[in-house]
Amino acid sequence: MTSRGTDGWTAGGLPAELTSFVGRRQDIAEVKRLLAGSRLVTLAGVGGVGKSRLALRVAAEVRRAFRDGVCLVELAALESSGVLVQAVIENLRIVDHSSREPMDVLADHLRDRQILMVLDNCEHLLHECAVLAATLVRAAPGLRILATSRQALGAPGEQTMVVPALPVPGMNGQRPGGEPPERSDAMRLFAERARAVVPDFEITDANRETVTRICRGLDGIPLAIELAAVRLRVISAEQLLSRLEDRFGLLTTGSRARLPRQQTLRALIDWSHALCTEQERLLWARLSVFSGSLDLEAAEYVCAGDGIAAEEIVDVVIGLVEKSILLREEHGSMVRFRLMETIRQYGRDQLRESGEEGELRRRHRVWYHDLATRMHQAWFGPDQVTWYRLMRLEHDNVRSALDYCVSTPGEAEAGMTLAAALRYYWIAADSPREGRGWLDRLLAVDAAPVRARARALCVDARLAVLQSDFGVAVGLLAECRELNRELGDDGITGAAAYVGGLAAVLQSELPEALDLLGEALECGRATGDQMLVANSLIYLGTARSLLGRADEAVDSFEECLRLCETRRERWFRSYTLWTYGIEVWKQGDTRRAVEMEREAIRLKEPFKDPLGIALCAEALAWMAAGEGDGRRAATLLGALEEMRRAFGGPLFGHLSDYHDACVKAARAAIGDRRFETAFRKGATMTPAQVIAYALRADRSTGERPRDSSPLTRREMEIARLVARGMSNKAIAASLVIAQRTAEGHVEKILSKLGFSSRVQIAAWIGQQDLSVDEPWSGGAS
């Protein structure tokens, strides 16, 4: 088994460090030692002690030892244990459209892989994480799991390391003498974070003892030190120490049940809370209903009222950002905000004590119900990619809203309409399994009005069909149609006919498919549902093509393309071009067919749609084999083998004859040995390399290769390092040049190629390395 790399269909990779990592050399070495001897290691400790940062730093340092990469699964935002396994599948980017149990899918995927999985913030799903870890380490000999939790998981074979606070002179066994106090990890961390708000801050003879006493008073807890250091924006170190001592003096009369370090952190957050204005405290508590990140508009809707007007939210958010309570994140042109998990839990405690939690969660659900509805209404239009990217960022909040609907009496209808409105998102995000899971749970409540239930049943059936779970889909559609008899809703009638028609196409029941898809098309036109019209035309054209009714098929495809182009959308157009391209190829125009498949891939790229891209790449393999380019066909088939396993066979069953003919033709063209060699090379490709290979000039159709590279030899060297995922700092270290020089080279590369991101450089490098005249000779770098 070869690596797919961190941008692949296997490993989710690690986030960039936004602030410097200070110290912990001995702790890093100890975690590495434990990982070498145990397949499950848990880093335990109080909130804020630095478990997550330590785990991520260790993962970054040992990632080269794991052939198939590192996967980070952040669990803090998961409200429900029901999506734990799905979250792991999602982070590993596993493509599986079967109806198997998620745990079986996950175990099978990991069985032959060497991966380090980081499970971060397990404490609220302790039992579920223990079961998950125990199951996976038994199934996958090459898997290592590094977990973080406030307590041990309790799983068999687990090794636990209690993460200590940072060493401070005069405590933690550190003697005051020896090396200068400012060299201790706690003091260094305080100084670095202080410089972020007071750029000229230094530890000097005048303030050394004060800073030492601050760090000692904070027990060396990293989060506490960071929260305290930010206060230097408005007060001196001496004033900070005085206030800390007052705060912790009051603490001694409080509860003795907490451990000293838990008391310290709680007191520090209490102090940060006390320094906030009344509006800031109120907003802090209300923001705790969000999972993951949020944008300003969501905060204004959910959190306004009873003490904070909507127009005041932005100023209160600014205040919380300045106090380091709320973290600011940039996602392209979007600015979002996030509460650190310890801070969020503190806010949730405050919210519960206020009695507002139920109402705030309801408003949170209302916002995401409305957001999903607006996305569905706008999906068939020019803002499709923007909506998709937004919903990817909001996925944790969507889960939280759906969990509220499942667990709260009277919310089943809202949950069904929310989950059903996300039908295209579940498909585009390659999450039909999760969509089905939510719909199944909501339908089991059985308390929604007939119309909402009928629509939910139809969407559930649609997702089941995409997983080839045809037997279940039949039952869901039967109940949907039965409920619709009393409603007479043409929209539901058409949607059910479409799902039945799609199932018939996939099972090669083509006459039935024509009848059902024709009915769906009529309903779509009658109700003005253009998405239903587009969907019906795509597979009506496909069924006609398979039946040899070429002219009628072309008419369907052309009508669909005109409709899509009028609306300036990408999703339906890409699937139309995929199946239309196959019909054009069958008619003998290979060059045009190849370009149609490539255009479909380009349209799909923003969605990271692995199924759609694989379908197009498979069609390109057939076309290459038909033109005698067996090597290219075999390489593409090898690149798609993992996807075929996810389907348990051909990507779309009704096209299996073309796949078999392709394999036979490619073997005949180049011989079995060369076929196997090219197939294995394809199997090592990352998704970016598959796309680059599929889009490059094709010898078999007489195309000319791209012009030579506009980059210098040095720039090409640096571009290749960028493609390997290296930062400017790492590139500088590798080439022994200044970081500023490396940054300048990267800027020149972006400018010369007309690109705006490092991801584009990586894809371009893939195209250069897989050029027509140079056979590709390696796996993922």
C-alpha positions in Angstrom: 0.0 0.0 0.0 1.4 3.4 -0.9 0.8 6.8 0.5 -1.9 9.1 -0.8 -0.4 12.0 1.1 -2.0 14.5 3.3 -4.0 16.0 0.4 -5.4 12.6 -0.5 -8.3 10.4 0.1 -6.7 8.9 3.3 -5.1 11.5 5.6 -6.4 14.8 6.8 -3.0 16.3 7.7 -2.2 18.8 10.4 -3.1 22.5 10.8 -0.4 25.2 10.7 0.8 26.5 14.0 -0.6 30.0 14.4 1.8 30.8 17.4 5.2 29.6 18.3 5.7 26.4 20.1 7.8 26.8 23.3 9.9 24.2 25.0 8.7 20.7 26.1 11.8 18.9 24.6 11.7 16.2 27.3 7.9 15.8 27.0 8.2 15.4 23.2 10.9 12.8 23.6 8.8 10.9 26.1 5.7 10.9 23.9 7.8 9.6 21.0 9.2 6.8 23.3 5.6 5.8 24.3 4.4 5.8 20.7 7.3 3.6 19.7 6.2 1.0 22.2 2.5 1.3 22.3 -0.2 1.7 19.6 -2.5 3.8 21.8 -1.1 6.7 23.8 -3.2 9.2 25.7 -2.0 12.6 26.8 -4.0 13.4 29.9 -4.2 16.6 32.0 -6.3 19.5 33.0 -7.7 21.9 30.5 -5.2 24.5 29.2 -2.1 22.5 30.1 -1.1 22.1 26.4 -2.2 18.6 25.5 -3.3 19.4 22.0 -0.3 21.5 21.1 2.0 18.8 22.4 0.2 16.1 20.4 0.3 18.2 17.2 4.0 19.0 17.6 4.8 15.3 18.2 2.7 14.3 15.2 4.5 16.9 13.0 7.9 15.5 14.0 7.1 11.8 13.5 4.9 12.1 10.4 7.6 10.9 8.1 7.7 7.6 9.9 4.1 6.9 8.8 3.9 5.9 5.2 0.2 7.0 4.8 0.4 10.2 6.8 -1.1 11.7 9.9 -4.8 12.4 10.5 -6.1 14.9 13.0 -9.7 14.3 14.3 -10.8 17.2 16.4 -13.7 16.1 18.6 -14.4 19.2 20.7 -17.2 20.4 18.4 -19.0 17.0 18.3 -22.1 17.3 20.5 -23.3 13.7 19.7 -21.4 10.4 19.9 -23.5 9.2 17.0 -21.2 11.0 14.5 -17.9 10.0 16.0 -17.0 7.3 13.5 -18.3 9.5 10.7 -16.0 12.3 11.8 -13.0 10.0 11.6 -14.1 8.8 8.1 -14.5 12.4 7.0 -11.1 13.4 8.3 -9.4 10.4 6.6 -11.3 11.4 3.4 -12.5 7.9 2.9 -14.7 7.5 -0.1 -17.2 4.8 0.5 -20.7 4.7 -1.1 -21.7 1.3 0.2 -24.3 0.8 3.0 -21.9 -1.0 5.3 -21.5 -0.1 8.9 -19.2 3.0 9.3 -16.9 1.1 11.7 -16.5 -1.7 9.2 -15.6 0.8 6.5 -13.1 2.5 8.7 -11.5 -0.7 9.9 -11.2 -2.0 6.3 -9.7 1.2 5.1 -7.0 1.3 7.8 -6.2 -2.5 7.7 -3.1 -2.2 5.5 -2.1 1.4 6.2 0.5 3.0 8.4 -1.1 6.1 9.9 -0.8 8.1 13.0 -4.3 9.2 14.1 -4.6 12.1 16.6 -7.9 12.1 18.5 -8.1 15.5 20.1 -10.4 16.3 23.1 -11.9 12.9 23.9 -13.1 13.7 27.4 -16.8 14.2 26.6 -16.9 11.0 24.4 -14.7 8.9 26.7 -16.4 5.5 26.3 -17.0 5.9 22.6 -13.4 6.9 21.9 -12.2 3.9 24.0 -14.4 1.5 21.9 -13.2 3.2 18.6 -9.5 3.0 19.6 -9.7 -0.6 20.8 -11.5 -1.7 17.6 -9.2 0.1 15.2 -5.9 -1.0 16.8 -7.1 -4.6 16.6 -8.1 -4.3 13.0 -5.1 -2.2 11.7 -1.6 -3.4 12.8 0.1 -0.3 11.2 -2.1 2.2 13.1 -1.0 4.3 16.0 -3.4 6.5 17.9 -2.4 9.6 19.9 -5.3 10.8 22.0 -5.7 13.9 24.2 -8.2 13.9 27.1 -8.7 15.2 30.6 -8.5 11.6 31.7 -7.4 8.2 30.4 -9.7 6.5 27.9 -9.5 3.2 29.7 -9.0 1.2 26.5 -6.9 -2.1 26.5 -3.2 -1.6 25.9 -3.4 2.2 26.5 -0.3 4.0 27.7 -1.1 7.3 29.5 1.2 10.2 30.0 0.0 13.0 32.3 1.1 16.2 30.6 2.9 18.4 33.1 2.7 22.2 33.3 5.7 24.1 32.0 8.7 24.2 34.3 8.9 27.4 36.4 12.0 28.3 38.6 11.2 27.5 42.2 8.5 24.9 41.5 8.0 21.7 39.5 11.3 20.5 40.9 13.1 23.4 39.3 15.8 24.9 41.4 16.1 28.7 41.4 19.8 28.5 40.8 21.5 27.2 37.6 20.5 28.6 34.2 18.8 32.0 34.1 15.1 31.9 35.0 14.1 33.5 31.7 15.4 30.3 30.0 12.6 28.2 31.6 9.8 27.2 29.3 7.1 29.1 31.3 9.1 32.3 31.3 9.9 32.1 27.6 6.2 31.5 26.8 5.2 34.5 28.9 7.8 36.7 27.2 6.8 35.6 23.7 3.1 36.2 24.3 3.8 39.5 26.0 5.7 40.7 22.9 2.6 40.0 20.8 0.9 42.9 22.7 3.9 44.9 23.8 6.5 44.5 21.0 9.5 45.7 23.1 8.8 43.6 26.1 11.9 41.8 27.5 12.6 40.0 30.8 15.2 42.2 32.5 16.8 42.4 35.9 14.1 44.8 36.9 11.1 42.6 36.1 12.6 39.1 36.3 11.4 38.3 39.8 7.9 39.7 39.0 7.6 37.5 35.9 8.8 34.5 37.8 6.2 35.0 40.5 3.5 35.4 37.8 4.4 32.2 36.1 4.7 30.4 39.5 1.3 31.7 40.6 -0.2 30.4 37.4 1.4 27.0 38.0 3.1 27.0 34.7 -0.2 26.3 32.8 0.3 27.5 29.2 -3.3 28.7 28.7 -3.2 30.6 32.0 0.1 32.2 31.0 -1.2 33.2 27.6 -4.4 34.7 29.1 -2.4 36.6 31.7 0.3 37.9 29.3 -2.3 39.6 27.1 -3.2 41.9 30.1 0.1 43.7 29.6 -1.7 45.6 26.8 -3.2 47.8 29.6 -1.3 47.1 32.8 2.3 46.6 33.9 3.8 43.3 35.0 3.7 44.5 38.6 0.0 45.4 38.4 -0.7 42.0 36.8 1.1 40.2 39.7 -0.9 42.2 42.3 -4.2 41.4 40.7 -3.3 37.7 40.3 -2.4 37.4 44.0 -5.6 39.1 45.0 -7.6 36.7 42.8 -5.9 33.6 44.0 -6.1 34.7 47.6 -9.9 34.7 47.3 -9.7 31.2 45.8 -8.5 29.6 49.0 -12.0 30.1 50.6 -13.7 28.3 47.7 -14.2 24.6 46.9 -11.4 22.2 47.9 -12.8 19.6 45.5 -10.8 20.8 42.5 -7.1 20.0 42.1 -4.8 23.0 42.6 -4.1 23.5 38.9 -7.7 23.2 38.1 -8.4 25.9 40.7 -5.6 28.0 39.2 -7.0 27.9 35.6 -10.6 28.4 36.8 -9.5 31.4 38.8 -7.6 32.8 35.9 -10.6 32.4 33.6 -12.8 33.9 36.4 -10.5 36.8 36.4 -10.6 37.2 32.6 -14.4 37.0 32.9 -14.5 39.7 35.6 -12.4 42.0 33.5 -15.0 41.8 30.7 -17.8 44.2 30.4 -21.3 43.0 31.2 -22.1 42.8 27.4 -18.8 40.9 26.8 -19.7 38.4 29.5 -23.2 37.9 28.1 -21.9 37.4 24.5 -19.2 35.0 25.8 -21.8 32.8 27.3 -24.1 33.0 24.3 -21.3 32.2 21.8 -20.8 28.9 23.6 -23.8 27.4 21.7 -21.7 27.4 18.5 -19.6 24.4 17.6 -16.4 25.0 15.8 -16.3 28.5 14.3 -18.9 31.1 13.5 -19.3 34.3 11.5 -20.5 37.7 12.6 -23.9 37.4 11.0 -24.6 34.2 13.0 -23.5 35.9 16.2 -25.8 38.9 15.4 -28.8 36.7 14.9 -28.3 34.1 17.6 -26.8 36.2 20.4 -28.6 39.6 20.1 -31.4 40.7 22.5 -31.8 41.0 26.2 -28.8 43.2 26.9 -27.1 43.3 23.5 -28.6 44.9 20.4 -27.7 43.3 17.1 -25.8 46.5 16.0 -23.7 46.3 19.1 -22.5 42.7 18.5 -19.6 43.8 16.3 -18.1 46.1 19.0 -18.5 43.4 21.7 -16.8 40.8 19.4 -13.9 43.2 19.0 -13.6 43.5 22.7 -13.5 39.7 23.2 -10.9 39.4 20.4 -8.7 42.0 22.1 -9.0 40.1 25.4 -8.0 36.9 23.6 -11.3 35.2 24.6 -12.4 35.0 21.0 -9.9 33.9 18.3 -10.1 35.5 14.8 -9.6 33.2 11.8 -9.4 34.0 8.1 -10.8 31.6 5.5 -10.1 33.2 2.1 -12.2 36.3 2.0 -14.3 35.2 5.1 -13.5 36.2 8.7 -14.7 33.8 11.4 -14.3 33.5 15.1 -13.8 30.6 17.5 -13.7 30.0 21.3 -10.9 27.8 22.6 -12.6 24.7 24.0 -11.7 25.5 27.7 -13.1 29.0 27.2 -16.2 27.6 25.5 -16.9 25.2 28.3 -16.6 28.0 30.8 -19.1 30.0 28.8 -21.5 27.1 28.5 -21.4 26.8 32.3 -22.3 30.4 32.6 -25.1 30.0 30.0 -26.6 27.1 31.9 -26.6 29.0 35.1 -28.4 31.9 33.4 -31.2 29.6 32.3 -30.8 30.8 28.7 -29.3 27.7 27.2 -32.5 26.2 25.8 -33.5 29.4 24.1 -30.0 30.0 22.7 -29.8 26.5 21.2 -33.3 27.0 19.6 -32.1 30.2 18.0 -28.9 28.5 16.9 -31.1 25.8 15.2 -33.3 28.5 13.6 -30.2 30.2 12.1 -28.8 27.0 10.6 -32.2 25.8 9.4 -32.5 29.1 7.5 -28.9 28.9 6.3 -29.5 25.5 4.8 -32.8 26.6 3.2 -31.1 29.5 1.6 -28.2 27.3 0.4 -30.7 24.9 -1.2 -32.6 27.8 -2.9 -29.3 29.2 -4.3 -27.6 25.9 -5.2 -28.7 26.0 -8.8 -26.8 29.3 -9.6 -23.6 31.2 -9.8 -22.9 31.2 -6.0 -22.8 27.4 -5.7 -19.1 27.1 -4.8 -19.4 30.0 -2.3 -22.3 28.2 -0.6 -20.5 24.9 -0.6 -17.4 26.3 1.0 -19.5 28.1 3.6 -21.3 25.0 4.6 -18.0 23.1 4.9 -17.0 25.6 7.5 -20.4 25.3 9.2 -20.5 21.5 9.2 -20.0 21.3 13.0 -22.7 23.8 13.7 -25.1 21.9 11.4 -24.4 18.8 13.4 -25.1 20.6 16.6 -28.4 22.0 15.2 -29.4 18.5 14.0 -28.5 17.0 17.4 -30.7 19.5 19.1 -33.6 18.6 16.8 -33.1 14.9 17.5 -33.0 15.3 21.3 -35.6 18.1 21.8 -39.4 17.3 21.7 -41.2 19.2 19.0 -38.2 19.8 16.8 -38.4 16.7 14.5 -40.1 18.7 11.7 -37.4 21.4 11.8 -34.7 18.7 11.8 -36.2 16.9 8.8 -36.5 20.0 6.7 -32.9 21.0 7.7 -31.4 17.6 6.8 -33.5 17.5 3.6 -32.5 21.0 2.5 -28.9 19.8 2.7 -29.4 17.1 0.1 -26.9 18.5 -2.4 -24.5 19.4 0.3 -24.5 15.8 1.6 -23.7 14.6 -1.9 -21.1 17.3 -2.8 -19.3 16.9 0.5 -19.3 13.1 -0.1 -21.3 12.6 3.1 -24.4 10.6 2.0 -23.8 8.3 5.0 -24.0 11.1 7.5 -27.0 12.6 5.8 -28.8 9.2 6.0 -27.8 8.8 9.6 -29.5 12.1 10.6 -32.6 11.4 8.5 -33.0 7.9 9.9 -32.8 9.3 13.5 -35.3 12.0 12.8 -37.7 9.7 11.0 -37.6 7.4 13.9 -39.0 10.2 16.1 -42.2 9.9 14.0 -43.6 13.2 15.2 -43.4 15.4 12.1 -46.3 16.5 9.8 -46.9 14.3 6.8 -45.4 16.7 4.2 -42.0 17.1 6.1 -41.9 13.4 6.6 -42.6 12.6 3.0 -39.8 14.9 1.8 -37.4 13.5 4.3 -38.2 10.0 3.2 -37.5 10.9 -0.4 -34.1 12.5 0.4 -33.2 9.5 2.5 -34.0 7.2 -0.4 -31.9 9.3 -2.7 -28.9 9.0 -0.5 -29.5 5.3 -0.1 -29.5 4.9 -3.9 -26.1 6.6 -4.1 -24.8 4.0 -1.7 -26.3 1.2 -3.8 -28.6 0.4 -0.9 -31.5 -0.3 -3.3 -33.6 -2.5 -1.1 -33.8 0.1 1.6 -34.5 2.8 -1.0 -37.5 0.9 -2.3 -39.1 0.8 1.2 -38.4 4.5 1.8 -39.9 5.5 -1.5 -43.0 3.3 -0.9 -43.7 5.1 2.3 -43.1 8.5 0.7 -45.5 7.7 -2.1 -48.1 6.4 0.4 -48.0 9.6 2.4 -48.1 11.7 -0.8 -51.4 10.1 -1.9 -53.3 12.3 0.6 -51.1 15.4 -0.1 -51.0 15.3 -3.9 -47.8 17.3 -3.9 -46.4 17.3 -7.5 -43.0 18.3 -6.1 -42.8 15.2 -4.0 -44.2 13.1 -6.8 -41.5 14.3 -9.2 -38.7 13.9 -6.6 -39.8 10.3 -5.9 -39.9 9.5 -9.6 -36.4 10.9 -10.1 -35.0 8.8 -7.2 -36.7 5.7 -8.6 -35.4 6.5 -12.1 -31.9 7.0 -10.9 -32.0 3.6 -9.1 -33.3 2.0 -12.3 -30.4 3.5 -14.4 -27.8 2.2 -11.9 -29.4 -1.2 -12.0 -29.6 -1.3 -15.8 -33.4 -1.4 -15.7 -33.5 1.1 -18.6 -37.2 1.0 -19.9 -38.4 1.6 -16.3 -35.8 4.4 -15.9 -37.2 6.1 -19.0 -40.7 6.0 -17.6 -39.8 7.3 -14.2 -37.4 10.0 -15.3 -39.9 11.2 -17.9 -42.4 11.5 -15.1 -39.9 13.4 -13.0 -39.1 15.7 -15.9 -42.8 16.6 -16.4 -43.3 17.3 -12.7 -40.2 19.5 -12.6 -41.4 21.5 -15.5 -44.9 21.8 -14.1 -43.7 23.0 -10.7 -40.8 25.2 -12.0 -38.2 23.0 -10.1 -35.2 23.6 -12.4 -32.9 21.4 -10.3 -35.3 18.5 -10.7 -35.5 19.3 -14.5 -31.6 19.2 -14.7 -31.3 16.0 -12.7 -33.9 14.3 -14.8 -32.4 15.4 -18.1 -28.9 14.1 -17.1 -30.1 10.5 -16.4 -32.8 10.5 -19.0 -30.0 11.2 -21.5 -27.9 8.5 -19.9 -30.6 5.9 -20.2 -31.3 6.9 -23.8 -27.6 6.7 -24.6 -27.4 3.2 -23.1 -30.4 2.1 -25.2 -28.7 3.3 -28.4 -31.1 6.3 -28.9 -28.2 8.7 -29.5 -30.2 11.6 -31.0 -32.6 11.7 -28.1 -29.7 11.4 -25.7 -27.9 14.3 -27.2 -31.2 16.4 -27.1 -31.4 15.7 -23.4 -27.8 16.6 -22.7 -27.9 19.8 -24.8 -31.1 21.0 -23.1 -29.5 20.4 -19.7 -26.3 22.2 -20.6 -28.4 25.2 -21.9 -30.3 25.3 -18.6 -27.1 25.0 -16.5 -25.3 27.7 -18.5 -28.3 30.1 -18.2 -28.0 29.7 -14.4 -24.2 29.8 -14.4 -23.9 26.8 -12.2 -21.2 24.1 -12.1 -22.4 20.9 -10.3 -25.1 19.7 -12.7 -23.1 20.9 -15.7 -20.1 18.8 -14.7 -22.2 15.6 -14.4 -23.9 16.4 -17.7 -20.5 16.8 -19.4 -19.3 13.5 -17.9 -22.1 11.3 -19.3 -22.5 13.4 -22.5 -18.8 13.0 -23.2 -19.2 9.2 -23.1 -21.9 9.4 -25.8 -19.7 11.7 -27.9 -16.9 9.2 -27.6 -19.2 6.4 -28.6 -20.0 8.4 -31.8 -16.3 8.5 -32.6 -15.3 12.1 -31.7 -12.6 11.2 -29.1 -10.9 14.6 -29.1 -14.2 16.4 -28.2 -15.1 13.7 -25.7 -11.8 14.1 -23.9 -12.1 17.8 -23.7 -15.7 17.4 -22.3 -14.4 15.1 -19.5 -11.6 17.5 -18.7 -14.0 20.4 -18.5 -16.1 18.4 -16.1 -13.1 17.7 -13.9 -12.3 21.5 -13.9 -15.8 22.3 -12.8 -15.7 19.7 -10.0 -12.4 20.7 -8.6 -13.7 23.4 -6.1 -16.0 20.7 -4.5 -13.2 18.2 -4.1 -15.8 15.8 -5.5 -13.9 12.4 -5.5 -16.7 10.4 -7.0 -17.3 12.9 -9.9 -13.6 13.3 -10.7 -13.2 9.5 -10.6 -16.1 9.0 -13.0 -14.5 11.4 -15.5 -11.0 9.9 -15.1 -12.4 6.5 -15.7 -14.1 7.7 -18.9 -10.7 9.2 -20.0 -9.1 5.7 -19.4 -11.7 4.1 -21.7 -10.9 6.8 -24.4 -7.2 6.3 -24.1 -7.5 2.6 -24.4 -9.8 3.0 -27.5 -7.0 5.1 -29.1 -4.3 2.5 -28.4 -2.7 4.4 -25.4 -2.6 1.4 -23.1 -0.1 2.9 -20.7 -2.2 6.0 -20.0 -5.3 3.9 -19.6 -3.6 1.5 -17.2 -2.2 4.4 -15.2 -5.7 6.0 -14.8 -7.3 2.7 -13.9 -4.6 2.2 -11.2 -5.2 5.7 -9.8 -8.9 4.8 -9.5 -8.6 1.3 -8.0 -9.2 2.5 -4.4 -12.4 4.3 -5.5 -13.5 1.1 -7.2 -13.0 -0.8 -4.0 -15.1 1.7 -2.2 -18.0 0.9 -4.6 -17.3 -2.9 -4.4 -16.8 -2.9 -8.2 -17.4 -0.5 -11.2 -18.0 3.1 -10.2 -21.4 3.0 -11.9 -22.7 -0.6 -12.5 -24.4 0.2 -15.8 -21.0 1.1 -17.3 -19.1 -2.0 -16.2 -18.9 -3.3 -19.8 -16.8 -0.3 -20.8 -14.4 -0.8 -17.9 -13.9 -4.5 -18.7 -13.3 -3.6 -22.4 -10.8 -0.9 -21.4 -8.8 -3.3 -19.3 -8.7 -5.9 -22.1 -7.7 -3.3 -24.8 -5.0 -1.8 -22.6 -3.5 -5.2 -21.9 -3.6 -6.1 -25.6 -1.9 -2.8 -26.5 1.1 -2.9 -24.1 1.2 -6.4 -22.6 0.4 -7.7 -19.1 3.8 -6.7 -17.6 3.7 -3.1 -18.8 0.1 -2.8 -17.9 0.8 -3.9 -14.3 3.7 -1.5 -14.0 1.6 1.5 -15.2 -1.3 0.3 -13.0 0.9 0.3 -9.9 2.3 3.8 -10.7 -1.2 5.1 -11.0 -2.1 3.6 -7.6 0.6 5.7 -5.9 -0.8 9.0 -7.2 -2.3 11.6 -4.9 -5.7 13.1 -6.0 -3.8 16.3 -7.1 -1.6 14.2 -9.3 -4.6 12.2 -10.7 -6.2 15.5 -11.7 -3.0 16.8 -13.2 -2.5 13.6 -15.2 -6.1 13.5 -16.4 -5.9 17.1 -17.6 -2.5 16.9 -19.3 -2.0 16.8 -23.1 -3.0 13.4 -24.5 -0.7 11.7 -27.0 -3.5 9.5 -28.2 -5.7 12.4 -29.4 -2.8 14.2 -31.2 -2.6 17.0 -28.7 0.6 19.0 -28.1 2.2 19.1 -24.7 2.3 22.3 -22.7 5.0 24.9 -23.3 8.2 24.6 -21.4 8.3 25.9 -17.8 8.6 29.7 -17.4 10.5 29.1 -14.1 14.2 29.1 -13.5 16.0 26.0 -12.3 16.0 27.4 -8.7 12.4 28.4 -8.9 11.5 24.9 -10.1 13.4 23.4 -7.2 11.4 25.6 -4.7 8.1 25.0 -6.5 8.7 21.2 -6.0 9.3 21.8 -2.3 6.0 23.8 -2.1 4.3 20.9 -3.8 5.5 18.7 -1.0 3.7 20.9 1.5 6.8 22.6 2.9 6.4 26.0 4.5 8.7 28.9 3.6 10.6 28.4 6.8 11.2 24.7 6.0 12.2 25.5 2.4 14.7 28.0 3.7 16.2 25.4 6.1 16.3 22.7 3.4 18.1 24.9 0.9 20.2 26.8 3.5 18.9 30.2 2.4 17.2 33.0 4.3 13.5 32.7 5.0 12.9 36.0 3.4 14.7 34.8 0.2 12.5 31.7 0.1 9.4 33.9 0.5 10.6 36.1 -2.4 11.0 33.0 -4.6 7.5 31.8 -3.8 6.1 35.2 -4.6 7.9 35.2 -8.0 6.6 31.7 -8.8 3.0 32.7 -8.0 3.4 35.9 -10.2 5.0 34.1 -13.1 2.4 31.3 -13.2 -0.5 33.7 -12.5 -1.5 31.8 -9.4 -2.9 32.9 -6.0 -2.2 29.9 -3.8 0.4 27.2 -3.0 -2.2 24.5 -3.9 -2.2 25.8 -7.5 1.6 25.5 -7.6 1.3 21.9 -6.3 -1.2 20.9 -9.1 1.0 22.7 -11.7 4.1 20.8 -10.6 2.0 17.6 -10.9 1.3 18.5 -14.5 5.0 19.2 -15.2 6.1 15.9 -13.6 3.6 14.0 -15.6 4.3 15.6 -18.9 3.9 13.8 -22.2 7.5 13.3 -23.0 8.6 12.2 -19.4 7.0 9.0 -18.1 6.0 9.5 -14.5 8.3 7.5 -12.2 7.4 8.1 -8.6 4.7 8.0 -6.0 3.7 10.7 -3.6 6.6 12.8 -2.5 
